[in-house]
Amino acid sequence: MRANPRAAAIEILCQWAASRAPVEQVGDQVLRGVAMADQRDRQLVWSLVLGVIRWQRYLDWVVARFSQHSLAKMKPRTLQALRVGIFQLLFFDRVPAAAAINETVGALKNAGQPKWLTGFVNGLLRNVDRQRATLPGLHGSGDEMAPAIRFSHPDWLVARWQKRYGGPRAEAILRVNNKMSPLTLRLETDLVQVDDFISMLGESGVAAERGRFAPAAVRIDDWRGVVTELPGYGEGWFQVQDEAAQLVTLLLAPFGEGRYLDGCAGLGGKTTHLARLLPPAAQVVAVDPSPRRVALLKENLARLQLQAGVEVVAGELASLYGQEQSFAGILIDAPCSGLGVTRRHPDIRWNRTEEELARYQETQRALLAAAAPLLRPGGVLVYATCSMEPEEDDQVVEHFLAAHPDFALTDARPSLPAAAAGLVDEAGLLRTAPDLHDLDGFFAARLVKTA
């Protein structure tokens, strides 16, 4: 494929819309076949893709306003090209309108689209450019628009948050979901100190600051580059991880000798954190059923030089049966809707339905039930999700405690830094939210096996 960032963005969006797979996976696949000499072109591709997905509902409203053809009858590539073009015109101040239009139309021409269709796209984009100052919903205007259109979220999710939080709080969540998340790193502080690393970043022209809640966190609020270009990546000095996720692992404290289990290891963000927190005689067992994730987990362990302290198991928790009551601590960072990280992963808002919450809850209950017999008496079981929805959070914990009287919910505060005490509610549960704390939306409960 030619190194045209608009063409690459349109292709990623077409494949994502057809598959509804995580857009990062789709994008990585598409970009393997794209030769781009300038790294900034690759950054532009992702800015376009994530921006279009984030604002898709509003962009479609604009298309419908200026087109005599219904969106339902448009070819997918035509619609994605219009979204890409309009997104640039309305949200990309640094790109001249003429360049945005010409490059977008050029991407369609290079894809072999007929002249009448490229002419239609060209005319519509130029019309939008001429009239963009009159569009509601931009620059604080548009109170008359439905919030789901104005803030580009599905109707069911907006209605759900309005009912649960009230209008003003729901609008605050919608607003922050349409902003870029900061890049947050968790430093391997036995390799590099936080202040030293921030100084190194400053010398490289990257403005950074300490995290606000987690002791090993560094925030970069306006990072547009590639993480692998940051100092110390190859040396294993850091892992990309939001502060909320960093706090979850701390809930397993106090850390001692013995075996610890990450029952939903994924790519290893919390596995590697746990391995750093444990004393030398302790061991981490990391379990995940996905061969792809297991392979990436092993790559992360190698980069961070942590292979020796972590045993990786490709399979389900049931594969550990026969080792009952052998773990001092277990972390279940359960598969969930991901609705708490919609700001960071905007495709989630379009890939979920309200009906799926019950299915996620069923999986979450099963995981906790499978983990319970593996924990020794006095051990700590931490349940966490990147969701703020009660079906995946409070209801799962309540069901587990009712079925397991040998477990008790304990206060999360003593395990956390003093700065994070305000993130724990009256019941002792950790709750973070993007609008209140500028963090990913996480939930975590600290459960102790009493007998």
Buried (B, 14 or more C-beta within 10 A) or exposed (E): BEBBBBBBBBBBBBBBBEEEEBBBEBBEEBBEEBEBEEEEBBBBBBBBBBBBBBBBBBBBBBBEEBBEEEEEEBEEBBBBBBBBBBBBBBBBEEBEBEEBBBBBBBBBBEBEBEEEBBEBBBBBBBEBBEEBEEBBBBEEEBEEBEBBBBBBBBEEBBBBBBEEBEEEBBBBBBBBBBEBBBBBBBBBBEBBEBEEBBEBBEEEEBEBBBBBBBBBBBBBEEBEBEEEEBBBBEEBBBBBBBBBBBBBBBBBBEBEEBBBBBBBBBBBBBBBBBBBBBEEEBBBBBBBBEEEBBEBBBEBBEBBEBEEBBEBBBEBBEEBEEEEEBBBBBBBBBBBBBBBBBBBBBBBBBBBEBEEBEEBBEBBBEBBBBBBBBBBEEBBBBBBBBBBBBBBBBBBBEBBBEEBEEBEBBEBBEBBBEBBEEBBEEEBBBBBBBBBBBBBBBBBBBBBBEE
